[in-house]
Amino acid sequence: MRAAVDDDVIAVSPCRSIGLPPIAVKPPQWFTLDQAQSILDELPTAWKTMCLLGFYTGLRWGELSGLHCHRIDRRRSRLFVVEVNTKSGIKEYPKSSKSRREVPLPPHVLEALERHIHRLDRDALVFTTITKGRAGRRLDDGNWRRQTWWPAVDAACYFDSDGEQQPVPHYPPHSMRHTCASWLVQKGVSLYEVQHLLGHESFQTTQRYAHLQPDAHKAVLGAWQRLDSPLVIAA
């Protein structure tokens, strides 16, 4: 409507001073360690490494499927997020974007990656199709979900705190990213560090994980206890 006013199509926008309803922020969907392990156990061998990397780096699916071998620094145990797989092909993130970043790799994840890429060319994509006759092609998000992710999630089970076997929550692949962030925050990693690790443009996006910080309430209670003269109610 503002564009219509600018182009002299209409004199005044009828949408002035109309407040939009707030968008409710949903809590992130994440897996427990047992749930994530049960999904890995159900995946075909070729995809275990990809999802292991997803759980421990928080890369978006397009970043995982757009990762090239030469972006992995084995000596320093980290990888560089530069390219992303999109519907129109592989493209580079703009240099100004926070999405272009450096991500550390735990030793066991790097070891799994090295086993996976040891026969690949330096400039090859790390993860590609494996279907006979169509191997080595760029991954398609919809096909990968339908053929790989959902069958593994549907088959995965874990034991709850009462020892009862339960199905794993029906969360999409993006929940690997939420899981990574949730685990890190629960282990005391600051929201600032998580923001940079995941490449969030806005800190508000990272704040969705704030409630998982283990010492948040302790810090508040400790501050009240350190007051010189607390408020009291006479008996």
BAMI-122644 format. One line per field, with one value per atom (N, C-alpha, C): residue in three letters; atom name; x, y, z. Coordinates in steps of 0.1 Angstrom, whole numbers. Each point is the difference from the previous one (the first is absolute). Example, Ala and Ser with C-alpha at 12.3 -4.5 7.8 and 13.67 -1.06 7.14 Angstrom:
residu <- (ALA_ALA_ALA_SER_SER_SER)
atome <- (N_CA_C_N_CA_C)
c1 <- (132_-9_9_-4_9_-8)
c2 <- (-57_12_12_11_11_11)
c3 <- (78_0_0_-7_0_8)
This chain:
residu <- (MET_MET_MET_ARG_ARG_ARG_ALA_ALA_ALA_ALA_ALA_ALA_VAL_VAL_VAL_ASP_ASP_ASP_ASP_ASP_ASP_ASP_ASP_ASP_VAL_VAL_VAL_ILE_ILE_ILE_ALA_ALA_ALA_VAL_VAL_VAL_SER_SER_SER_PRO_PRO_PRO_CYS_CYS_CYS_ARG_ARG_ARG_SER_SER_SER_ILE_ILE_ILE_GLY_GLY_GLY_LEU_LEU_LEU_PRO_PRO_PRO_PRO_PRO_PRO_ILE_ILE_ILE_ALA_ALA_ALA_VAL_VAL_VAL_LYS_LYS_LYS_PRO_PRO_PRO_PRO_PRO_PRO_GLN_GLN_GLN_TRP_TRP_TRP_PHE_PHE_PHE_THR_THR_THR_LEU_LEU_LEU_ASP_ASP_ASP_GLN_GLN_GLN_ALA_ALA_ALA_GLN_GLN_GLN_SER_SER_SER_ILE_ILE_ILE_LEU_LEU_LEU_ASP_ASP_ASP_GLU_GLU_GLU_LEU_LEU_LEU_PRO_PRO_PRO_THR_THR_THR_ALA_ALA_ALA_TRP_TRP_TRP_LYS_LYS_LYS_THR_THR_THR_MET_MET_MET_CYS_CYS_CYS_LEU_LEU_LEU_LEU_LEU_LEU_GLY_GLY_GLY_PHE_PHE_PHE_TYR_TYR_TYR_THR_THR_THR_GLY_GLY_GLY_LEU_LEU_LEU_ARG_ARG_ARG_TRP_TRP_TRP_GLY_GLY_GLY_GLU_GLU_GLU_LEU_LEU_LEU_SER_SER_SER_GLY_GLY_GLY_LEU_LEU_LEU_HIS_HIS_HIS_CYS_CYS_CYS_HIS_HIS_HIS_ARG_ARG_ARG_ILE_ILE_ILE_ASP_ASP_ASP_ARG_ARG_ARG_ARG_ARG_ARG_ARG_ARG_ARG_SER_SER_SER_ARG_ARG_ARG_LEU_LEU_LEU_PHE_PHE_PHE_VAL_VAL_VAL_VAL_VAL_VAL_GLU_GLU_GLU_VAL_VAL_VAL_ASN_ASN_ASN_THR_THR_THR_LYS_LYS_LYS_SER_SER_SER_GLY_GLY_GLY_ILE_ILE_ILE_LYS_LYS_LYS_GLU_GLU_GLU_TYR_TYR_TYR_PRO_PRO_PRO_LYS_LYS_LYS_SER_SER_SER_SER_SER_SER_LYS_LYS_LYS_SER_SER_SER_ARG_ARG_ARG_ARG_ARG_ARG_GLU_GLU_GLU_VAL_VAL_VAL_PRO_PRO_PRO_LEU_LEU_LEU_PRO_PRO_PRO_PRO_PRO_PRO_HIS_HIS_HIS_VAL_VAL_VAL_LEU_LEU_LEU_GLU_GLU_GLU_ALA_ALA_ALA_LEU_LEU_LEU_GLU_GLU_GLU_ARG_ARG_ARG_HIS_HIS_HIS_ILE_ILE_ILE_HIS_HIS_HIS_ARG_ARG_ARG_LEU_LEU_LEU_ASP_ASP_ASP_ARG_ARG_ARG_ASP_ASP_ASP_ALA_ALA_ALA_LEU_LEU_LEU_VAL_VAL_VAL_PHE_PHE_PHE_THR_THR_THR_THR_THR_THR_ILE_ILE_ILE_THR_THR_THR_LYS_LYS_LYS_GLY_GLY_GLY_ARG_ARG_ARG_ALA_ALA_ALA_GLY_GLY_GLY_ARG_ARG_ARG_ARG_ARG_ARG_LEU_LEU_LEU_ASP_ASP_ASP_ASP_ASP_ASP_GLY_GLY_GLY_ASN_ASN_ASN_TRP_TRP_TRP_ARG_ARG_ARG_ARG_ARG_ARG_GLN_GLN_GLN_THR_THR_THR_TRP_TRP_TRP_TRP_TRP_TRP_PRO_PRO_PRO_ALA_ALA_ALA_VAL_VAL_VAL_ASP_ASP_ASP_ALA_ALA_ALA_ALA_ALA_ALA_CYS_CYS_CYS_TYR_TYR_TYR_PHE_PHE_PHE_ASP_ASP_ASP_SER_SER_SER_ASP_ASP_ASP_GLY_GLY_GLY_GLU_GLU_GLU_GLN_GLN_GLN_GLN_GLN_GLN_PRO_PRO_PRO_VAL_VAL_VAL_PRO_PRO_PRO_HIS_HIS_HIS_TYR_TYR_TYR_PRO_PRO_PRO_PRO_PRO_PRO_HIS_HIS_HIS_SER_SER_SER_MET_MET_MET_ARG_ARG_ARG_HIS_HIS_HIS_THR_THR_THR_CYS_CYS_CYS_ALA_ALA_ALA_SER_SER_SER_TRP_TRP_TRP_LEU_LEU_LEU_VAL_VAL_VAL_GLN_GLN_GLN_LYS_LYS_LYS_GLY_GLY_GLY_VAL_VAL_VAL_SER_SER_SER_LEU_LEU_LEU_TYR_TYR_TYR_GLU_GLU_GLU_VAL_VAL_VAL_GLN_GLN_GLN_HIS_HIS_HIS_LEU_LEU_LEU_LEU_LEU_LEU_GLY_GLY_GLY_HIS_HIS_HIS_GLU_GLU_GLU_SER_SER_SER_PHE_PHE_PHE_GLN_GLN_GLN_THR_THR_THR_THR_THR_THR_GLN_GLN_GLN_ARG_ARG_ARG_TYR_TYR_TYR_ALA_ALA_ALA_HIS_HIS_HIS_LEU_LEU_LEU_GLN_GLN_GLN_PRO_PRO_PRO_ASP_ASP_ASP_ALA_ALA_ALA_HIS_HIS_HIS_LYS_LYS_LYS_ALA_ALA_ALA_VAL_VAL_VAL_LEU_LEU_LEU_GLY_GLY_GLY_ALA_ALA_ALA_TRP_TRP_TRP_GLN_GLN_GLN_ARG_ARG_ARG_LEU_LEU_LEU_ASP_ASP_ASP_SER_SER_SER_PRO_PRO_PRO_LEU_LEU_LEU_VAL_VAL_VAL_ILE_ILE_ILE_ALA_ALA_ALA_ALA_ALA_ALA)
atome <- (N_CA_C_N_CA_C_N_CA_C_N_CA_C_N_CA_C_N_CA_C_N_CA_C_N_CA_C_N_CA_C_N_CA_C_N_CA_C_N_CA_C_N_CA_C_N_CA_C_N_CA_C_N_CA_C_N_CA_C_N_CA_C_N_CA_C_N_CA_C_N_CA_C_N_CA_C_N_CA_C_N_CA_C_N_CA_C_N_CA_C_N_CA_C_N_CA_C_N_CA_C_N_CA_C_N_CA_C_N_CA_C_N_CA_C_N_CA_C_N_CA_C_N_CA_C_N_CA_C_N_CA_C_N_CA_C_N_CA_C_N_CA_C_N_CA_C_N_CA_C_N_CA_C_N_CA_C_N_CA_C_N_CA_C_N_CA_C_N_CA_C_N_CA_C_N_CA_C_N_CA_C_N_CA_C_N_CA_C_N_CA_C_N_CA_C_N_CA_C_N_CA_C_N_CA_C_N_CA_C_N_CA_C_N_CA_C_N_CA_C_N_CA_C_N_CA_C_N_CA_C_N_CA_C_N_CA_C_N_CA_C_N_CA_C_N_CA_C_N_CA_C_N_CA_C_N_CA_C_N_CA_C_N_CA_C_N_CA_C_N_CA_C_N_CA_C_N_CA_C_N_CA_C_N_CA_C_N_CA_C_N_CA_C_N_CA_C_N_CA_C_N_CA_C_N_CA_C_N_CA_C_N_CA_C_N_CA_C_N_CA_C_N_CA_C_N_CA_C_N_CA_C_N_CA_C_N_CA_C_N_CA_C_N_CA_C_N_CA_C_N_CA_C_N_CA_C_N_CA_C_N_CA_C_N_CA_C_N_CA_C_N_CA_C_N_CA_C_N_CA_C_N_CA_C_N_CA_C_N_CA_C_N_CA_C_N_CA_C_N_CA_C_N_CA_C_N_CA_C_N_CA_C_N_CA_C_N_CA_C_N_CA_C_N_CA_C_N_CA_C_N_CA_C_N_CA_C_N_CA_C_N_CA_C_N_CA_C_N_CA_C_N_CA_C_N_CA_C_N_CA_C_N_CA_C_N_CA_C_N_CA_C_N_CA_C_N_CA_C_N_CA_C_N_CA_C_N_CA_C_N_CA_C_N_CA_C_N_CA_C_N_CA_C_N_CA_C_N_CA_C_N_CA_C_N_CA_C_N_CA_C_N_CA_C_N_CA_C_N_CA_C_N_CA_C_N_CA_C_N_CA_C_N_CA_C_N_CA_C_N_CA_C_N_CA_C_N_CA_C_N_CA_C_N_CA_C_N_CA_C_N_CA_C_N_CA_C_N_CA_C_N_CA_C_N_CA_C_N_CA_C_N_CA_C_N_CA_C_N_CA_C_N_CA_C_N_CA_C_N_CA_C_N_CA_C_N_CA_C_N_CA_C_N_CA_C_N_CA_C_N_CA_C_N_CA_C_N_CA_C_N_CA_C_N_CA_C_N_CA_C_N_CA_C_N_CA_C_N_CA_C_N_CA_C_N_CA_C_N_CA_C_N_CA_C_N_CA_C_N_CA_C_N_CA_C_N_CA_C_N_CA_C_N_CA_C_N_CA_C_N_CA_C_N_CA_C_N_CA_C_N_CA_C_N_CA_C_N_CA_C_N_CA_C_N_CA_C_N_CA_C_N_CA_C_N_CA_C_N_CA_C_N_CA_C_N_CA_C_N_CA_C_N_CA_C_N_CA_C_N_CA_C_N_CA_C_N_CA_C_N_CA_C_N_CA_C_N_CA_C_N_CA_C_N_CA_C_N_CA_C_N_CA_C_N_CA_C_N_CA_C_N_CA_C_N_CA_C_N_CA_C_N_CA_C_N_CA_C_N_CA_C)
c1 <- (8_-8_9_11_9_5_3_5_-10_-13_-11_-1_2_0_11_12_12_-1_-8_-2_-12_-6_-12_-12_0_-12_-11_2_-10_6_-9_4_5_-7_4_-2_9_0_-11_-9_-10_6_12_6_8_-1_7_-5_9_-3_-8_2_-5_10_-1_9_-1_11_0_1_-7_1_14_4_14_1_12_2_5_-7_5_12_10_13_-1_0_0_13_-1_12_7_13_8_-3_-1_-2_14_3_13_-1_10_1_9_-4_10_11_10_11_-4_-9_-5_-8_-8_-8_8_11_8_8_5_7_-8_-13_-9_-3_0_-1_12_12_12_1_-5_1_-9_-11_-9_4_9_4_9_-1_9_14_10_14_5_-4_4_-4_-11_-6_3_6_3_9_10_10_-6_-9_-6_-8_-8_-8_8_11_9_5_4_5_-11_-12_-11_-2_0_-2_11_12_12_5_-6_4_-12_-12_-11_-2_7_-1_-14_-5_-13_1_-11_0_7_-3_7_15_4_15_6_-7_6_1_-10_0_7_5_8_14_4_14_9_12_10_12_6_12_10_3_11_-3_-13_-4_2_5_3_15_4_13_4_6_2_11_10_10_-5_-9_-5_-14_-5_-12_-12_-3_-11_-4_-11_-5_-5_0_-4_-13_-10_-13_0_1_1_-11_-2_-10_-13_-11_-13_-7_-6_-8_-14_-4_-13_-8_-12_-8_6_7_5_15_5_14_9_13_9_3_-1_4_8_8_8_-8_1_-6_7_-7_7_10_11_11_-5_-10_-5_-9_-4_-10_7_-7_5_-1_-7_-1_13_9_13_9_4_6_10_6_10_-6_0_-7_10_2_9_-6_9_-5_6_-9_5_8_10_9_-7_-11_-6_-8_-5_-7_10_11_11_4_2_4_-10_-13_-11_1_2_1_11_12_12_-3_-6_-3_-10_-9_-9_6_9_5_13_6_14_2_-11_1_-6_-5_-6_10_-2_8_-1_11_1_-12_-4_-11_-14_-1_-13_-9_-13_-9_1_-1_2_-11_-12_-12_-8_-2_-7_-9_-8_-9_8_-6_6_-8_-11_-9_8_-1_7_-4_10_-3_-2_-1_-2_9_10_9_9_3_9_-7_-13_-7_-3_-3_-4_-13_0_-12_-12_-12_-12_-7_-3_-6_-12_-10_-12_3_8_3_7_10_8_-9_-9_-9_-9_-6_-9_7_11_7_9_5_10_-4_-4_-2_-13_-11_-13_0_5_0_9_11_8_-7_-6_-8_-11_-8_-11_4_12_4_7_4_9_-9_5_-6_10_-4_9_-7_7_-6_-1_-12_-2_5_-2_5_-7_-11_-7_4_9_4_-10_-9_-10_5_-1_4_-10_6_-8_5_-9_5_6_10_7_-10_1_-9_2_-11_0_4_13_6_7_1_6_15_8_14_6_-7_4_2_-7_1_14_8_14_7_-3_5_-4_-13_-5_6_2_6_14_8_13_0_-8_0_-5_-10_-6_10_7_11_11_4_11_-4_-12_-5_-1_-6_-1_14_10_14_7_-7_6_6_-1_6_-9_6_-8_-9_-11_-8_7_10_8_8_6_8_-9_-12_-9_-5_-2_-4_10_13_10_2_-1_2_-11_-12_-11_-2_6_-1_-13_-6_-12_3_-8_1_-5_-10_-5_1_4_1_-13_-11_-13_-3_6_-2_6_12_8_-7_-7_-6_-11_-4_-10_5_14_6_3_-3_5_-6_-12_-6_7_9_7_13_4_12_-1_10_-2_2_7_3_-7_-10_-7_-7_-7_-7_9_11_10_6_3_6_-10_-13_-9_-1_-2_-1_13_11_13_1_-5_0_-9_-11_-9_7_7_6_12_5_12_-5_-13_-4_4_4_5_-11_-12_-11_-13_-3_-12_-13_-10_-13_-5_-7_-6_-14_-8_-13_0_-4_0_-10_5_-9_-12)
c2 <- (-12_12_13_-1_12_2_-11_1_6_-3_5_15_5_14_7_-6_6_1_-9_0_8_6_9_-9_-13_-8_3_2_4_12_8_12_-3_-9_-3_-15_-6_-14_-3_-10_-3_-8_-4_-9_8_13_8_-3_0_-1_-13_-10_-13_-9_-4_-8_-15_-6_-14_-8_-12_-8_-6_-1_-5_-15_-3_-14_-8_-10_-8_-8_1_-7_-14_-10_-14_-4_-8_-5_-9_-1_-9_-14_-8_-14_-7_-7_-6_-14_-8_-14_-2_-9_-4_-9_-2_-8_-14_-6_-14_0_11_0_2_9_3_-13_-7_-13_-10_-1_-10_4_13_4_-4_3_-4_-15_-8_-15_-5_8_-5_5_10_5_-9_-1_-7_5_-8_3_13_2_12_13_0_12_2_-10_2_12_1_10_14_1_13_5_-9_4_1_-7_2_14_4_14_10_-3_9_2_-11_1_8_-1_5_14_5_13_9_-5_9_6_-6_5_-2_10_-2_-11_-6_-11_5_12_4_2_3_1_-13_-10_-14_-5_1_-5_8_12_9_0_-8_-1_-6_6_-6_-5_-10_-6_10_10_9_10_0_9_-6_-12_-7_1_7_1_-11_-10_-12_4_8_3_8_9_9_-5_-12_-6_10_5_9_0_6_1_15_3_14_-1_7_1_11_-3_10_-2_-12_-3_-6_2_-6_-6_-11_-7_6_5_6_-8_4_-7_3_12_3_-4_-6_-5_5_-3_4_15_8_14_4_10_5_10_-1_10_14_11_13_2_7_1_8_8_8_-8_-12_-7_-8_0_-7_-15_-4_-15_-5_8_-4_0_-12_-1_-12_-1_-11_-8_-13_-9_-11_-1_-10_-14_-10_-14_-8_-7_-9_-11_-6_-10_-12_-5_-12_4_12_4_2_6_2_-14_-9_-14_-6_1_-5_7_13_7_-4_-3_-4_-13_-10_-13_2_10_2_6_9_7_-4_-11_-3_-4_-4_-4_11_11_11_10_6_11_12_8_11_10_2_10_-6_-13_-7_4_-1_1_-12_3_-11_-10_5_-9_2_-12_0_-12_-1_-12_-13_-11_-13_-10_4_-10_-5_-13_-6_6_4_6_15_5_15_5_-8_4_13_7_12_13_0_12_9_12_9_-4_0_-4_9_-6_8_-2_12_0_-9_1_-7_-15_-4_-14_-6_8_-6_-2_10_-2_-12_-2_-11_-13_-1_-13_-4_10_-2_4_12_5_-6_2_-5_-15_-8_-15_-3_8_-3_5_12_5_-9_-5_-8_-13_-5_-13_1_12_2_0_-7_0_2_4_2_-4_-1_-3_12_3_12_-3_10_-1_-11_-5_-11_-14_1_-13_-5_9_-3_4_-9_3_10_11_10_4_4_4_14_2_13_11_12_11_2_3_1_14_3_13_-1_12_0_1_-1_1_12_11_13_-1_-10_-2_-4_-5_-3_13_10_13_5_-1_4_-9_-13_-9_4_4_4_12_10_12_-3_-8_-4_-7_-9_-8_10_9_9_9_6_9_-7_-13_-8_-3_0_-3_13_12_12_9_-4_9_12_12_13_1_7_3_8_8_7_-9_-10_-10_-8_-4_-8_8_13_8_0_1_0_-13_-11_-13_-4_4_-3_10_11_10_8_2_7_15_6_15_8_-5_8_-8_7_-6_-5_6_-4_-15_-4_-14_-9_3_-8_0_10_1_-10_-7_-11_-11_-1_-10_4_13_5_-8_-5_-7_-13_-4_-13_2_13_2_-6_-8_-7_9_11_8_13_2_12_4_-10_3_1_-7_1_13_6_13_11_-1_9_-1_-12_-2_4_-2_4_15_7_15_5_-6_5_-3_-11_-3_9_7_9_14_2_14_3_13_4_0_4_1_-5_-12_-5_5_0_4_-10_4_-10_4_-9_2_-3_9_-2_-11_-9_-11_6)
c3 <- (0_0_0_7_0_-14_-7_-14_-9_3_-8_2_12_3_-7_1_-6_-15_-6_-15_-4_10_-3_-5_3_-4_10_13_9_8_6_7_14_7_14_2_7_3_10_-2_10_11_-1_11_10_0_10_14_10_14_3_-8_3_6_13_6_-3_-3_-4_13_0_12_2_12_3_-5_-5_-4_12_4_11_-3_9_-3_6_-8_5_6_11_6_-9_0_-10_3_-10_1_-1_11_0_6_-3_4_12_9_11_-6_8_-5_-4_7_-3_-13_-1_-13_-12_1_-11_-4_11_-3_-7_4_-6_-15_-3_-14_-8_5_-6_-3_10_-1_-12_-3_-10_-14_-1_-13_-8_-13_-8_2_-1_3_-7_-12_-7_6_7_6_15_6_14_3_-9_2_-3_-9_-3_12_6_11_13_2_11_-1_-12_-2_3_-4_3_15_7_15_7_-5_7_-5_-11_-5_-2_0_-2_-14_-10_-13_-6_-7_-7_-10_-5_-9_-13_-5_-12_2_12_2_1_6_0_-14_-8_-13_-10_4_-9_5_9_6_-10_-3_-9_8_-5_7_4_-9_3_11_5_10_14_0_13_3_11_4_11_-5_9_10_-3_9_12_-2_10_6_-6_4_0_-12_-2_-15_-2_-14_-2_-13_-4_-7_4_-6_-11_-12_-11_-10_-5_-10_7_-7_4_-12_2_-10_0_-12_-1_-12_-1_-11_-14_-1_-13_-2_11_-1_12_-1_10_-1_10_0_12_-1_11_8_14_8_-3_1_-1_11_-3_10_13_-2_12_9_-5_8_12_11_11_-2_-10_-3_-5_-5_-5_12_5_13_1_11_3_12_-1_10_5_13_5_-1_-1_-1_12_7_10_-7_7_-6_-6_6_-5_-13_-1_-12_-11_3_-11_-5_10_-4_-10_3_-8_-14_0_-13_-8_6_-7_-7_7_-6_-12_1_-10_-13_2_-12_-5_5_-3_-15_-7_-14_-9_6_-8_-5_-11_-5_9_0_9_-2_-12_-3_-1_4_-1_12_-2_11_9_13_10_-1_-1_0_-13_-7_-12_-1_-11_-1_-1_5_0_-8_-5_-8_-12_-2_-11_-13_-8_-13_1_12_2_11_3_11_-4_11_-2_-4_0_-4_13_-3_11_7_13_7_-1_0_-1_14_6_14_1_-9_1_-1_-10_-2_12_6_11_12_3_11_-2_-12_-2_0_-6_-1_11_7_11_14_2_13_6_-6_6_2_-9_4_12_2_12_13_-1_12_3_-10_3_6_-3_5_13_4_12_13_10_13_11_12_11_13_11_13_8_5_9_14_9_13_8_-4_6_-6_-9_-7_-11_-4_-10_-14_-10_-13_-7_-5_-6_-14_-9_-13_1_-9_0_-5_5_-5_-15_-7_-14_-4_2_-3_-14_-7_-13_2_-11_0_6_-1_6_15_6_15_4_-9_3_4_-6_3_13_3_13_11_-3_10_3_-10_3_9_-3_8_15_1_13_8_-5_7_5_-8_3_11_-1_11_13_0_12_7_-9_6_3_0_5_-11_-13_-10_-1_-1_0_-12_1_-12_-10_4_-10_-9_6_-7_-9_5_-8_-12_2_-12_-11_4_-11_-6_8_-5_-10_3_-9_-11_0_-10_0_12_2_-3_-9_-2_12_7_11_13_10_14_5_-5_5_-4_-12_-4_10_5_9_14_3_14_2_-11_2_9_1_8_14_4_13_12_-2_12_3_-9_2_8_2_8_14_4_13_12_-1_12_0_-9_-1_14_5_13_11_0_11_0_-11_-1_6_-3_5_15_5_15_7_-6_6_1_-10_0_12_2_11_13_2_12_3_-10_2_3_1_3_15_2_13_10_-4_10_-7_1_-7_6_-8_6_9_11_9_4_5_5_14_8_15_4_9_4_9)
